[in-house]
Amino acid sequence: MPMEINRQKVFDLMNTNCAGNYNRFARELGVDPSHLYRYLNTGVGGGKKILMSVLKYCKCNSLNFEDYISM
């Protein structure tokens, strides 16, 4: 069963931790801001780069990744 990112929860995380700033959140995730914007707003391009970035971000910030990624 593939892992799936909950876009709304990640969007809420961005709003909470980075004041809704795509550039800042993308820097913290280590992804391109346009890639993050496209994924969060359209669902296109959310491959393993975004998935692994969210996992790493959760680990570094002591967050439960299961809140943002379903297995």
Buried (B, 14 or more C-beta within 10 A) or exposed (E): EEEEBBBEBBBBBBEEBBEEBBEBBBBBBEBEBEBBBBBBEEEEBBEEBBBBBBBBBBEEEEBEBEEBBEE
